[in-house]
Amino acid sequence: MKFQIKNGKLVCYGYCKPSEYSRTYHYRIEWKPGISPKVFPVDPHIEYDDDIHIYREGNLCLYYPKDFIYDAKSSHIYETIMPWTHEWFVFYELYQIKGKWLHPYVEHRKI
């Protein structure tokens, strides 16, 4: 991963290749103290879709906010956000094969 500080925000660039047959997914993590980290797919660009767990702003839905509140003192990006991001890409690939999001989730669509 590559890290930098931009305007008081930690910005990390990483990538994930879920299997030897997968494409490589590049992503960006943004974190500012007092705010939960957000992960954005960079390449390939992944469009918002109600069927996958991504927010309209383009960041990945990695956890249910009522079940997990990010606290930099007790949570670390490398122990939570990064592995959850890699897991998200595994389930994204399964979605592309099966046409259904297979990871357990809490419904959060805006109806």
N, C-alpha and C positions, 0 to 999 in steps of 0.2 A: 504494500500500500504506500501511497504517497500522501503526505500530510502538509498542510499549510494553514496559516492563520490569515483570514481576510476579514477586515472590518470587525474584529472582535469575535469572529466565528471560526471554529475549527472546521476545516473542509478536508475530507479524506477521499481519495480515489482508489478504488479497488476493482477486482474482477473475480468472476466465478465461472468455472467450467464444470457443470454438474456431473458429466460423465465423459468418457473418451469420445463418444459420438455426438456430444452436445456442442453447440456454438459457445463462444466465450461471451459472457455478459459483463459489461463494464458499468460500474455504478459510482455514485457520489453520495457520501454521507455528510450532512451539515449539522453542526451542533453549536448552539450558543448557550452559555450558562443560564439556567432557569427555564429552558425550553427543551422539550424532548427532541432527540435526534430525528432527522428525517433522511430517508434514503430515496434517491432518484435514479432510475435506470438511465444510463447515458447512451449506451450502444449495445443492442439496438434500442431505438426509441420504442417504448411500449405505451400505446394509447390507452386512455381510460376506457374501461368497459365494466358494466355492472356485474358481470360474471366473474371477474378476477378481483383479487384484493389489492386494489390500487385506488388511491383517492383522486378526486377530480383535479387536484393541483399537480398530480403526476408522481407523488411520493407513494412508496409501497406501504401497504397495511400489514404490519408485522406482528401486532399484538392488539388486544382489546384494551383500550385506555382505562376502563374501570377495573381491570385485573392487574395492570402494571403501570406504575408511574415511574418514569425515569428519574433517578436521583444519582448524580455524578459521584456522590460520596459512598454510595452502597452498590451502584451498578456501574459496570464498565462497558464501553462500546464493544471492546473485543470479546467480552463474555456474553453479551446479549444481542446487540444490534447486528454485529457482523455475522455470527452463525445463523441468526434468524433470516438475514438477507440471503444467505446462501441456500437455506432451506426454502425460501420463497421461490427462488429460481428453479429449484427441483420441482416444486408443485406447479410452477408456471409451465414447465415443459410437459408435465403430466396433463395439464389442462389442454395444451395444444394437441396432445394425442387423443385424450378421452372426451374433450369438449365439456368437461365439468370440473369445478374446483374441488379437489379431493381432500384437502387438508381441513380438519375441523375448524369452524369459524362461527362468529357471532354475526348475524345479519346486520349490515350497516348501510344498506342502500337508502337513498333518499327517494321516497315515493311521492 
